[in-house]
Amino acid sequence: RSRRRARQIISDLLGAQQQPQQPESSIITHLGPPAASALVASTCRPFYLPFEEYERYLGCPFPFPQLHVAFLPAEIMTQDTHIGAGIILASEDLLVVDGEVEAAMESRVALAAALARQWFGVLMVPDIPDDAWIVEGLASHLEDLFMRKFLGHNELAYRRHKEREAVLLADDSMAPPLCPKNKPLSGVLFGNTFGTEALEPGGLRRWKAAAVMRMLEKKAGEDQFKRLLFSMVSKAVASLGNSDGMAARLLKTHQFLRNVGELGGFKKTIHAFAERWIYGRGCPHFTVGLEYNRARNSLVVAIAQSGSASARKAARAAAAYIKQGAEESHSALKIVIHELDGSSEALFKLTPDTECDMQEVSLASRPGAHGRGRGRGSRGG
């Protein structure tokens, strides 16, 4: 039987009065400069939306009894938000007035992202620095839930498309992998910037981790992925206050991938996936060419594959696992052609050494068929 949790939102900025905490409730306190009390109230008014959405999805309450959101001068902030256990430090640049649209949207996304890191970033932490990509990916996953529900699917799809585009352009042979499989003696093996990814002011690592996490969710299935997160977070919340409960709050790459593979039913291919996208570097580049054959009513599709030496090396490492018995569909690329009378599909099997593959796809619709039908009907009427 589910129980509703009462929640009190306090927006009195100059020392909110202490009120007794009710059982199973979380107190959210908003703090800011006295002159900006109206701005703080306007900015934080919809803050309960991601709060309730995250609790609903994860199936467990907020892990801390209180949450303080403090707005500080932008001059002393190195980024828009900083997080701690039960506290979010936000820049005054995120304050918006009623009626603003674009600025309010960006502010809500930033605060929702910071709130997501209370679960993945404070409650659950990486076992070692190399496992930090899991925290970034899962926090972004929660952020996606908020954006999809309250900002719309199109807004979420556009933002993530631009992030993947940036990753494709920037993830060259110089960038380190999300998680190095073996510790190198020097940075040469994993790029000249190995070890400095935590100092990177941009979002490349976070965007790639989010993209990889979305691929894992798609392969495992939404329900199974949600089930895994519920199990992880529930154990972490139950371990709070226990002297030996830290183990339940640690995220490890090998353990996380094994759990995702087992629940999603693709444990044979999870190693190949990890070699390509988590332990490997670089992104493959695909160039697609199309030519319509009117006489045969077909579409000739050609796909050319290219990429850096590091990307090809990661692809070969993944292919080695596939040859050891994993499903061959892991290396397949599906093309879907949507038509008026249905859709057509083509499956391209690409290997690391495949430079180009070409197929002819028969189409279901004929150009002009619908137009001619309507014309005959109108003349007959």
PyMOL commands that set and color helices and strands:
alter all, ss='L'
color gray80, all
select helices_A, chain A and resi 34-58+74-76+92-94+102-119+129-150+153-170+197-199+204-220+222-238+246-249+253-264+270-277+309-323+328-331+369-380
alter helices_A, ss='H'
color red, helices_A
select strands_A, chain A and resi 7-10+26-31+66-72+81-84+87-91+125-126+250-251+285-293+298-306+332-339+342-349+356-362
alter strands_A, ss='S'
color yellow, strands_A
deselect
rebuild
show_as cartoon
